[in-house]
Structures are given as C-alpha cells and as structure tokens.
Amino acid sequence: MLPTLTGHTDPARYQLYLDEKITAALDTLRAQDLVLPEAQVFASAPEFYRMRCEFAVYKEDLGIRYAMFVPGSRPKQRILMDSFRGAHPAINQCMAALQQQLKGNAFLLNGLFEIDFLSAQDGQVIAALNYHRSFSEAFAKQLSQLRVALRADGLQADLIARARKQKLVCERERVMETYSLSDRSIRLYQVEGTFSQPNAGACTKMLEFARSCARQSPKGDLLELYCGSGTFTVALADLFPQVLATEVARVPTQTALDNLSLNGIDNVRLCRLSAHEAASAIARERPFKRLLLNNIQIEDYQFSTLLVDPPRSGIQDEQALKFAAGFERIIYISCSPQTLALDLKELSKTHRIEKLAFFDQFPYTQHLESGVYLIRR
C-alpha cells in the first residue's frame, strides 16, 4: 500500500495512488455480493487541487512557517513548509505574502497558532488567523492594515481573526465559487469555517454525475437530505418540477438560501429538518411547525427521486434505509466506500445499481468519494 502523503505531492505516481484506491473500493463493494455496473473514474489534478487548507503555525526567526503533522504519529511528527503544491495557487500566494507581512510583527504574531485558508478558482482567498489571546481595538486596526498590505500585493484576500468567544471579519468571510458544467454554470457562496467541497475539479465532476442521473429520473419531485450549503440543490433544481431540501445546521441552511437566491432558483423549498424528521413528515406521522412556518405543504409534492449525501457514517439506520427504499430513484453521494457498501447491501434488496462513479477529492490519501444511482426493481 502506498503511503499517505502529508504536506507534499507526487505527480509521477498519482495514477498509482488512484488505481490503488479504486481497487480497494471495488473490493469493499464486491465483498457485499453487490452487482455492480462498470465504474466511471474521475481523476483529480495531481497538484494545486485543494481549495481549503489548515496549517499549524511554527514561529522561527521572528516569522512563521507552516506545519502539518504526520497522521497517527506519536509524538506528533511535524512537517514544516513554506508552500504546499496540493493547494490552489491563490492559497500558496497568500501563504508567502503572510510570511512576508508577519515577519517581525510581534503584535500580530503574539498568540497565533493556526492559519486556515479558503479559496475560489478565480483567486479569491480568505485567511483565518487563530489565536490564543483576546483582541483589542489596536489589534483590529493591525488586522485591517494587514489586509491592505495583502491587497497591495495583488491578492484578492480577506482576513478573519478568531479567538475564544471572539471573531473579527475583515472584510468578508465567504468566497463566491463558479462551477462551469457542460450545459450551465452555477455560482455558490462558500463560508470559511463551514463545509465546502475541497477539490473544485472533483466537485465539478460530481455535479455532472448527479445531473446525468437526474436527467434519467421520472418527472416527479426531488427530496434532498443533508443539503449543506446547497451545492447539489442548486445544480439539480432545474431538472425537477419541485425540490424539497433539508439541513439541520444553521449556517449552511442560511448559505443554501443565499445560494438559491444568487442563482435565481424559485422551485426549491428548504427547511431545517433531520433525515428522521423529514421521513416522519412525509409519512404524515406528525406535523412540524418548521414546515408550516416555511409555508411547506408536504401533500403538494410527488416525490420520485431521493438525493442523499450523508456524513462518513453513512445512512446506517434501519428506519432511514427503509424510508430511502420507498423512492423510485436514489442518487447516493458517499464519502466512505465502507459505509456505502453496507448501505447498498440493504438498498440492493429493492433497487438495482444503475451507475457507479468514483471521484478523487483527496489525492495521495485513502479517502475516496463515490456516486451511485439506484433504480427500484
């Protein structure tokens, strides 16, 4: 097994890494005696693919270097770097500019222990500086001056400073990403500190896959569980008469609403419901005030397709799987082949696997994203 790479890339062996992951994923799925179609494989760019990165800060010579740690090392094995070829060029440019601007600035270096980056493909970048200290008016002024200096260097940069119970935003805390699909483009706000797809190239392929599945779905409505900030919601809305999307976290829910408005989408209703609550509402087991407050009438929907993008733990619940099995079509986006295999073992009792795809969101690691399209037998 090839070693997981931390802090560097290996373009010459990228295909070996990908082939090894695909083989392992297929073995995991076949171990459940699943009947699989030929898998589509979507590779990543071998370098400069990450739109989100987090680095510990190591201070030396009155300045900083960036650090990652070897996974599972005890004691932690630090890897020092000044750049990271796995990150988008805008992040690398911001890393270098911050090193230059912070050097010798004891005021801004005091208490700094981590810097997180979020970028968009067009070069927008946000750097979030994390501190073990409280902030004053003088600190806020220094942070503003740092942003001006970064902008003077030609960066489309904004800054955030975080400490316990404090947060300073200078000037924005979100970027606007554009995904150019084969037949349309979509724009999405992505908020620093909340989940967004880390690999824009891989995400584009995932959205294309989901749209190809949606085009084959019957003319009924779409139910989306775990919609997050609305990435798939926005990408699929035009292919269904109506969409009901659910999410539980507050910030992603608001971001999803902003993204629907940004793209001029008016056939989607969004409500803060868990997967279990959504199932209960659709089964008419109980009324939910949140549906009424959002003027959502469940009886107005004729659901034919379910889109589910669960956390790494998968669906893994008998009641939830039974609910999913009630849909004619299922588009399942997974971030874990292991839990996907267990869920598909149950869902394949009622559905056949029509399409299977793999997306390399995280090159040089064991992590692999999957997409499955299921049709009721």
MOCOR-V308219 format. One line per field, one symbol per residue. ss: DSSP state (a for helix, b for strand, c for the rest). phi: phi as a letter, one per 30 degrees, with the letter a starting at -180 (. if undefined). burial: 1 if it has 24 or more other ideal C-beta (glycine too) atoms within 12 Angstrom, else 0. Layout:
# MOCOR-V308219
ss: ???
phi: ???
burial: ???
This chain:
# MOCOR-V308219
ss: ccccccccccaaaaaaaaaaaaaaaaaaaacccccccccbbbcccccccbcbbbbbbbbbccbbbbbbbccccccccbbbbcccccbcaaaaaaaaaaaaaacccaaaaccbbbbbbbbccccbbbbbbbbcccccaaaaaaaaaaaaaaaacccbbbbbbbbccbbbbbcccbbbbbbbccccbbbbbbbcccccccbaaaaaaaaaaaaaaaaaccccbbbbbcccccaaaaaaaaacccbbbbbccaaaaaaaaaaaaacccccbbbbbccaaaaaaaaccccccaaaaaccccaaaccbbbbbbcccccccccaaaaaaaccccbbbbbbccaaaaaaaaaaacccbbbbbbbbbcccccccccbbbbbbbbc
phi: .dddcbiabbedceddddeddddddddddddchddcddddbcdcddbhcdcbbbbdcccahibbbcbbbdeidbdecdccacabddceedddddedddeddddicdddddidbabcbbbcddjdbbccccbcacccdddedddddddedddddjddcbbbbbbdibaccbcbcbcccccccdbacbcbdbcdjcdbddbddddedddddddddddddddddcccchdhdjededdcedcbdbbccbacdddedddddddddecicbcccbbdbddddddddddhdadbeddddchcceddcbdbbccbbddedidhbeddddddddcdbbcccbcbedddedddeddddcbcddbbbbbddbeibddbcbbbccbdd
burial: 00001110100001001101110111011001010100111111111111111111111000011111000000000000101111111111111111101100100111111111111110011111111000100011011001101100001111111110000111011111111010000111111111111111111111111111110010001111111111111111111101111111001110111111011010111111101111101100000101100001010010111111110001110001101110111111111111111111111100101111111111111111111111110
